């Protein structure tokens, strides 16, 4: 476990009082994982969460925390892209545009699709 990650024990009510170790990711931790996704590629946030949980000895990652961090990352990244900052966190690589909620991220679904198309065009 790193200083920027926390693992908590959560009770599984439906499972007879058993507990589960849940990773509470930090924003920088999630940001690094998003940056690691190759341009024009897609990686599911849940898959990233499962990998991080394994790396930190947890059973799962708190997706509520991850999604809240993703919203913050999206706002900052959208502003950075608008200002033509090449160091923007490419959050669009981990957002499934077919799922509800993708249109509520900064820039909306159209921005995400446009960023993916731009990356695909630059890779070709």
C-alpha positions as CSV (number, residue, x, y, z in Angstrom):
1,X,0.0,0.0,0.0
2,X,1.3,3.5,-0.8
3,X,0.8,6.7,1.0
4,X,-1.7,7.8,-1.5
5,X,-3.9,4.7,-1.3
6,X,-6.1,3.5,1.5
7,X,-7.6,0.1,2.1
8,X,-10.7,-0.2,4.2
9,X,-12.5,-3.3,5.4
10,X,-16.2,-3.2,4.4
11,X,-18.9,-5.6,5.5
12,X,-20.7,-7.6,2.9
13,X,-24.3,-7.5,4.4
14,X,-25.7,-10.1,2.0
15,X,-22.8,-12.5,2.6
16,X,-23.3,-13.3,6.3
17,X,-21.2,-10.5,7.7
18,X,-18.0,-11.3,5.8
19,X,-15.7,-8.4,5.0
20,X,-13.9,-7.3,1.9
21,X,-10.7,-5.2,1.5
22,X,-11.6,-2.2,-0.6
23,X,-9.0,0.1,-2.2
24,X,-9.8,3.8,-2.0
25,X,-7.8,5.2,-4.8
26,X,-6.3,8.7,-4.8
27,X,-6.8,11.0,-7.7
28,X,-3.1,11.0,-8.7
29,X,-3.2,7.1,-8.7
30,X,-6.1,7.1,-11.1
31,X,-4.6,9.8,-13.2
32,X,-1.4,7.7,-13.7
33,X,-3.4,4.7,-14.7
34,X,-5.4,6.7,-17.3
35,X,-2.2,8.2,-18.7
36,X,-0.9,4.6,-19.2
37,X,-3.6,3.7,-21.6
38,X,-2.3,3.9,-25.2
39,X,-3.5,6.7,-27.5
40,X,-6.6,5.7,-29.5
41,X,-7.2,2.7,-27.1
42,X,-10.0,2.0,-24.6
43,X,-9.6,0.5,-21.2
44,X,-12.6,-0.1,-18.9
45,X,-12.4,1.8,-15.6
46,X,-13.6,-1.4,-13.8
47,X,-10.6,-3.4,-15.3
48,X,-8.2,-0.6,-14.1
49,X,-9.9,-0.9,-10.7
50,X,-9.4,-4.7,-10.5
51,X,-5.8,-4.4,-11.5
52,X,-5.1,-1.7,-8.9
53,X,-6.9,-3.7,-6.2
54,X,-4.7,-6.7,-6.9
55,X,-1.6,-4.6,-6.9
56,X,-2.4,-3.2,-3.5
57,X,-3.7,-6.5,-1.9
58,X,-7.3,-5.5,-1.9
59,X,-10.4,-7.4,-3.1
60,X,-11.8,-4.5,-5.1
61,X,-11.5,-0.8,-5.7
62,X,-14.2,1.7,-4.7
63,X,-15.8,2.6,-8.0
64,X,-17.7,5.5,-6.4
65,X,-14.5,7.1,-5.5
66,X,-12.9,6.3,-8.9
67,X,-15.9,7.8,-10.7
68,X,-15.8,11.0,-8.6
69,X,-12.1,11.3,-9.3
70,X,-12.8,10.8,-13.0
71,X,-15.3,13.7,-13.0
72,X,-12.6,16.0,-11.5
73,X,-10.0,14.7,-13.9
74,X,-12.4,15.3,-16.8
75,X,-13.1,18.9,-15.9
76,X,-9.4,19.7,-15.6
77,X,-8.6,17.8,-18.8
78,X,-11.4,19.4,-20.8
79,X,-10.1,22.8,-19.8
80,X,-6.5,21.8,-20.7
81,X,-7.6,20.5,-24.1
82,X,-9.5,23.7,-24.7
83,X,-6.3,25.7,-23.9
84,X,-4.3,23.3,-26.2
85,X,-2.3,21.9,-23.3
86,X,-0.6,18.7,-24.6
87,X,-0.3,17.3,-21.1
88,X,-4.1,16.9,-20.6
89,X,-5.1,13.6,-18.9
90,X,-6.8,11.6,-21.6
91,X,-9.8,10.6,-19.6
92,X,-11.7,9.7,-22.8
93,X,-9.7,6.5,-23.0
94,X,-11.5,5.1,-20.0
95,X,-15.1,6.3,-20.6
96,X,-17.6,4.0,-22.3
97,X,-19.7,6.4,-24.3
98,X,-22.5,3.8,-24.4
99,X,-23.0,3.9,-20.7
100,X,-25.3,6.4,-18.9
101,X,-23.3,9.3,-17.4
102,X,-20.7,9.7,-20.1
103,X,-22.7,12.7,-21.4
104,X,-22.4,14.3,-17.9
105,X,-18.6,14.4,-17.9
106,X,-16.9,17.7,-19.0
107,X,-17.3,18.3,-22.7
108,X,-20.0,15.6,-22.9
109,X,-20.1,12.5,-25.1
110,X,-19.4,14.5,-28.2
111,X,-16.0,15.7,-26.8
112,X,-15.0,12.2,-25.8
113,X,-15.9,10.8,-29.3
114,X,-14.0,13.7,-31.0
115,X,-10.9,13.1,-28.8
116,X,-10.9,9.4,-29.7
117,X,-11.3,10.2,-33.4
118,X,-8.4,12.7,-33.2
119,X,-6.2,10.2,-31.6
120,X,-7.1,7.5,-34.1
121,X,-6.4,9.9,-36.9
122,X,-3.0,10.8,-35.5
123,X,-2.1,7.1,-35.1
124,X,-2.9,6.3,-38.7
